[in-house]
Amino acid sequence: MVLISPHGVAHLPGKCNHHPDKSHREAGWGWVMEPDEGVWEGISRENPLQATHGNAACVARERCGHCLM
């Protein structure tokens, strides 16, 4: 799963502490349940990832730096 914040940042579950205090849905986040292989590595301004669940208006244009570690 790739989580997408309303600010356009992609996160991986359990990899950082940038998640909301309430549920992702309540906080307006979107997500992609089963992204294709290599999707995470390709997220960029030139290759954004559109949420398919939750807030489907969320689009990731960058990856969380903490999730990269």
Secondary structure, 3 states (H helix, E strand, C coil): CEEECCCCEEECCCCCCCCCCCCCCCCCCEEECCCCCCHHHHCCCCCCEECCEECCCCEECEECCCCCC
